[in-house]
Amino acid sequence: MLINAYAKINLTLDITRKRSDGYHDISTVMQSISLCDELELTKNKDGKIKISCNKRGVPTDERNSAYKAAKAIMEYCGITEMGVNIFINKSIPVEAGMGGGSADAAAVLLGMNKLFDLQLTDGILVDIAAGIGADVPFCLLGGTRRCEGIGDVMMEVPPIPECFILICKPPVGVSTALAYSESDKYPQDGSFMTPLMVDALSTGDINKVVEAIGNRFDDILQIPDVQIIKSLMDEYGALGSCMTGSGSAVFGIFKDELKVKEAYEILKPYGDVFITRPMNKQ
C-alpha cells in the first residue's frame, strides 16, 4: 500500500486561552498543500510494527507518530497475528510547523484501514486520530478547515482559491513548548484573524484571503530568519506571506507562476524551498 501524507499550513493561528491543564486553545484555519511524505505499508506475519525512514534523525520507534497510529488502530481492531512494516520517504521538513509527523500518522490510519480491509468509517478514524495528536484529525481529512480547541474541533470552510504556495524552511528550528511559553507573556488582545479568514474564504477572492493571513507565534517570536524570508517573498511577488504553526517554515501565496519560480530561485540560499499547490480534502 502506497499512500501520500500531505503537509499543512496555518493560514491563521490565534491563541484563544491557556487552559487549566496547561494546554492552549487555538483558533486556526488549516490548509493542506501538495508537498507530501510518501509512505509504503506492507503486512508482516510477526505482529510487530517496524518503521524505517530515508532521513537520519527521524525516530523509528514508539516515539514516531506513524508508529503510534499503527499501534492505536491495531489495538482498536484487535489485530495481533499480523503486523506492519512502514517505510517513510520524508520530504516534509521537520520542526517546520507543517504537521509532518501528524500527516504520517494520518496516512498510516488511512493506509492500514485499506490494507487490512478494516472498513472503519471516517468518524471512527477521526476518533482514533484525536488520541494520537492534535493535528492528526485535520491531516486525516485535509482540505481547508477551521479548527478550534487544541485543533481537534473541525469545521469545513470554503476552499482557498487557486494559487501557488511557496514554502521556505530556514535551518533554524522552533520548540513548540517554547513558542507557547513566550505566547503566555503576551496574551492575545482579542484581535483574532480566524473569523476574518473564514469570511474572506467565503468571497472566493484570493486578495481578501491574503489580507486575513496572520499567526500569533509569528507576531510574538519575530524570528530573524523568518522575517528575512517573508521580506524576500513579498519583494519577489508574493501577495502575502507568514510563518506557519509555531515555525519555522514560511509560506508565501502567489498568483503568478513566473513570479513564484523566480522567488523559488532567490530563496534557495535561505533554506529548503518548495513550490506547492493547495489540496482539497482526502
GIGIMO-V460996 format. One record per backbone hydrogen bond with DSSP energy under -1.0 kcal/mol. CO is the residue of the C=O (numbers start at 1). NH is the residue of the N-H. If there is no record, write none. Layout:
# GIGIMO-V460996
<<CO NH> <CO NH>>
This chain:
# GIGIMO-V460996
<<1 41> <3 39> <5 37> <7 33> <9 31> <11 214> <13 216> <14 27> <17 25> <19 22> <23 19> <25 16> <25 17> <27 14> <28 147> <29 11> <29 12> <30 145> <31 9> <32 279> <35 7> <37 5> <38 89> <39 3> <40 87> <42 85> <44 83> <48 84> <50 86> <52 88> <55 58> <61 64> <64 68> <65 69> <66 70> <67 71> <68 72> <69 73> <70 74> <71 75> <72 76> <73 77> <74 79> <83 44> <84 50> <85 42> <86 52> <87 40> <88 54> <88 90> <89 38> <96 249> <98 8> <99 103> <100 104> <101 105> <102 106> <103 107> <104 108> <105 109> <106 110> <107 111> <108 112> <109 113> <110 114> <111 115> <112 116> <113 118> <121 125> <122 126> <123 127> <124 128> <125 129> <126 130> <129 132> <129 133> <135 139> <136 140> <137 141> <138 142> <141 282> <143 32> <144 157> <145 30> <146 155> <147 28> <148 151> <148 153> <149 26> <153 148> <155 146> <164 254> <165 276> <166 252> <167 274> <168 250> <169 272> <175 179> <176 180> <177 181> <178 182> <179 183> <180 184> <182 185> <190 192> <193 197> <194 198> <195 199> <196 200> <197 201> <198 202> <200 203> <205 209> <206 210> <207 211> <210 213> <214 13> <215 219> <216 220> <217 221> <218 222> <223 227> <224 228> <225 229> <226 230> <227 231> <228 232> <229 233> <230 234> <231 235> <232 236> <233 238> <234 237> <240 253> <242 251> <244 247> <249 244> <250 168> <251 242> <252 166> <253 239> <254 164> <256 260> <257 261> <258 262> <259 263> <260 264> <261 265> <262 266> <263 267> <267 270> <268 271> <272 169> <274 167> <276 165> <277 34>>
